[in-house]
Amino acid sequence: MIARALGWGYRVGVVQYIKGKWITGERQFYRRFPDQVRYEVMGEGFTWDVADRERDIAAARAAWAKSLEMIADPELKLVVLDELNIALRYDYLDVAEVVAGLTARPADKHVCVTGRDAKPELLAVADLITEFNAVRHPFEAGFKAQRGVDF
């Protein structure tokens, strides 16, 4: 979706909820488009790497505030809320508040929420739902996250 938006010259906002300060391929890629992509890394790291729930909640709240700011920005055509579903799954944010924020977006604003296990309340208001199901993952065989594939 981001590639399509950039291809048409649109400006895009991305809020990354979970990965934190990791150097990722997508982060390095988006830096190549500073005039077209507003990219905000807001997470504190993968949830299994962080043992401070209150810090995770504070990071998610800050990310949600940044998300609302981007959604309200008329310069951004598409806003991607990367792994927001993970933050909702761990109850870092109130799902009713998120649903209210998303349903109040401007009519011409496209918002994409990613992450597994979307809450039913979010699914109920979504315009488009695509579900990815893991059939097999190298992590199950003992492989750690792989550069260029997982991050």
LUMKE-640834 format. One record per residue (C-alpha): residue number from 1; residue in one letter; z, y, x. Coordinates in nm, 3 decimals, always signed. Each point is the difference from the previous one (the first is absolute). Layout:
N
NODE   i aa       z       y       x
NODE NUM  A       Z       Y       X
...
REM end
This chain:
151
NODE   i aa       z       y       x
NODE   1  M  +0.000  +0.000  +0.000
NODE   2  I  +0.083  +0.238  +0.282
NODE   3  A  -0.329  -0.074  +0.176
NODE   4  R  -0.190  +0.068  -0.322
NODE   5  A  +0.183  +0.329  -0.058
NODE   6  L  -0.059  +0.111  +0.359
NODE   7  G  -0.365  -0.099  -0.030
NODE   8  W  -0.037  +0.249  -0.286
NODE   9  G  +0.179  +0.272  +0.196
NODE  10  Y  +0.318  -0.013  -0.207
NODE  11  R  +0.344  +0.074  +0.141
NODE  12  V  +0.252  -0.284  -0.017
NODE  13  G  +0.377  -0.021  +0.023
NODE  14  V  +0.185  -0.310  +0.119
NODE  15  V  +0.376  -0.055  -0.019
NODE  16  Q  +0.112  -0.307  +0.190
NODE  17  Y  +0.328  -0.124  -0.148
NODE  18  I  +0.107  -0.290  +0.220
NODE  19  K  -0.153  -0.039  +0.346
NODE  20  G  +0.185  +0.290  +0.155
NODE  21  K  -0.067  +0.114  +0.352
NODE  22  W  -0.207  -0.303  +0.103
NODE  23  I  -0.330  +0.080  +0.164
NODE  24  T  -0.249  -0.150  -0.243
NODE  25  G  -0.376  -0.027  -0.003
NODE  26  E  -0.026  +0.194  -0.323
NODE  27  R  +0.215  +0.281  +0.136
NODE  28  Q  -0.219  +0.028  +0.308
NODE  29  F  -0.315  -0.011  -0.213
NODE  30  Y  +0.109  +0.275  -0.240
NODE  31  R  +0.079  +0.231  +0.291
NODE  32  R  -0.377  +0.016  +0.053
NODE  33  F  -0.032  +0.189  -0.329
NODE  34  P  +0.261  +0.277  +0.021
NODE  35  D  -0.192  +0.229  -0.234
NODE  36  Q  -0.054  -0.268  -0.265
NODE  37  V  +0.310  -0.222  +0.012
NODE  38  R  +0.357  +0.110  -0.040
NODE  39  Y  +0.198  -0.298  +0.128
NODE  40  E  +0.378  -0.013  -0.030
NODE  41  V  +0.209  -0.282  +0.148
NODE  42  M  +0.325  +0.008  -0.194
NODE  43  G  +0.155  -0.347  +0.028
NODE  44  E  +0.277  -0.120  +0.226
NODE  45  G  -0.177  -0.321  +0.095
NODE  46  F  -0.047  -0.340  -0.156
NODE  47  T  +0.288  -0.072  -0.236
NODE  48  W  +0.104  -0.309  +0.192
NODE  49  D  +0.033  +0.207  +0.319
NODE  50  V  +0.236  +0.258  -0.151
NODE  51  A  +0.353  -0.083  -0.107
NODE  52  D  +0.089  +0.340  -0.146
NODE  53  R  -0.081  +0.001  -0.373
NODE  54  E  +0.111  +0.361  -0.048
NODE  55  R  -0.237  +0.112  +0.276
NODE  56  D  -0.284  -0.196  -0.166
NODE  57  I  +0.078  +0.165  -0.335
NODE  58  A  +0.006  +0.347  +0.158
NODE  59  A  -0.335  -0.070  +0.173
NODE  60  A  -0.153  -0.123  -0.327
NODE  61  R  +0.122  +0.309  -0.185
NODE  62  A  -0.148  +0.227  +0.267
NODE  63  A  -0.326  -0.196  -0.022
NODE  64  W  -0.004  +0.036  -0.380
NODE  65  A  +0.052  +0.377  +0.032
NODE  66  K  -0.293  +0.014  +0.245
NODE  67  S  -0.204  -0.214  -0.242
NODE  68  L  +0.061  +0.242  -0.287
NODE  69  E  -0.099  +0.289  +0.226
NODE  70  M  -0.328  -0.172  +0.086
NODE  71  I  -0.067  -0.095  -0.361
NODE  72  A  +0.038  +0.367  -0.096
NODE  73  D  -0.224  +0.120  +0.284
NODE  74  P  -0.338  +0.097  -0.152
NODE  75  E  -0.168  -0.045  +0.341
NODE  76  L  +0.063  -0.376  +0.000
NODE  77  K  -0.231  -0.213  -0.212
NODE  78  L  +0.171  -0.334  +0.076
NODE  79  V  +0.361  -0.075  +0.087
NODE  80  V  +0.095  -0.344  +0.132
NODE  81  L  +0.365  -0.098  -0.029
NODE  82  D  +0.005  -0.279  +0.255
NODE  83  E  +0.258  -0.270  -0.078
NODE  84  L  +0.171  +0.202  -0.272
NODE  85  N  +0.030  -0.330  -0.188
NODE  86  I  +0.222  -0.133  +0.280
NODE  87  A  +0.233  +0.300  -0.031
NODE  88  L  +0.014  -0.060  -0.376
NODE  89  R  +0.060  -0.372  +0.043
NODE  90  Y  +0.309  +0.070  +0.212
NODE  91  D  +0.115  +0.264  -0.254
NODE  92  Y  -0.017  +0.281  +0.255
NODE  93  L  -0.150  +0.215  -0.277
NODE  94  D  +0.043  +0.013  -0.377
NODE  95  V  -0.311  -0.154  -0.157
NODE  96  A  +0.025  +0.224  -0.309
NODE  97  E  -0.006  +0.310  +0.221
NODE  98  V  -0.305  -0.130  +0.187
NODE  99  V  -0.182  -0.088  -0.322
NODE 100  A  +0.074  +0.348  -0.137
NODE 101  G  -0.132  +0.163  +0.317
NODE 102  L  -0.317  -0.207  -0.002
NODE 103  T  -0.076  +0.051  -0.369
NODE 104  A  +0.047  +0.377  +0.040
NODE 105  R  -0.265  +0.023  +0.273
NODE 106  P  -0.300  +0.226  -0.048
NODE 107  A  -0.279  -0.169  -0.196
NODE 108  D  -0.242  +0.015  +0.295
NODE 109  K  +0.246  -0.139  +0.256
NODE 110  H  -0.046  -0.359  +0.113
NODE 111  V  +0.316  -0.173  +0.118
NODE 112  C  +0.000  -0.346  +0.157
NODE 113  V  +0.330  -0.189  +0.031
NODE 114  T  +0.010  -0.296  +0.239
NODE 115  G  +0.242  -0.281  +0.075
NODE 116  R  +0.076  -0.335  -0.153
NODE 117  D  +0.195  -0.072  -0.317
NODE 118  A  -0.056  +0.317  -0.199
NODE 119  K  +0.263  +0.058  -0.267
NODE 120  P  -0.113  -0.060  -0.360
NODE 121  E  +0.072  +0.363  -0.090
NODE 122  L  -0.246  +0.115  +0.266
NODE 123  L  -0.262  -0.253  -0.105
NODE 124  A  +0.029  +0.124  -0.359
NODE 125  V  -0.125  +0.349  +0.094
NODE 126  A  -0.258  -0.097  +0.265
NODE 127  D  -0.367  +0.069  -0.062
NODE 128  L  -0.118  -0.270  +0.242
NODE 129  I  +0.191  -0.301  +0.130
NODE 130  T  -0.117  -0.216  +0.287
NODE 131  E  +0.219  -0.289  +0.101
NODE 132  F  -0.005  -0.159  +0.342
NODE 133  N  +0.162  -0.339  +0.031
NODE 134  A  +0.101  -0.142  +0.335
NODE 135  V  -0.132  -0.353  +0.025
NODE 136  R  +0.087  -0.040  +0.368
NODE 137  H  +0.139  +0.240  +0.256
NODE 138  P  +0.041  -0.049  +0.378
NODE 139  F  +0.360  +0.124  -0.030
NODE 140  E  +0.084  -0.328  -0.179
NODE 141  A  -0.114  -0.189  +0.312
NODE 142  G  +0.221  +0.210  +0.226
NODE 143  F  -0.248  +0.271  +0.099
NODE 144  K  +0.133  +0.354  +0.010
NODE 145  A  -0.195  +0.292  -0.143
NODE 146  Q  -0.326  +0.034  +0.191
NODE 147  R  -0.143  +0.324  +0.138
NODE 148  G  -0.327  +0.091  -0.170
NODE 149  V  +0.059  -0.243  -0.285
NODE 150  D  +0.348  +0.063  -0.144
NODE 151  F  +0.064  +0.345  +0.146
REM end
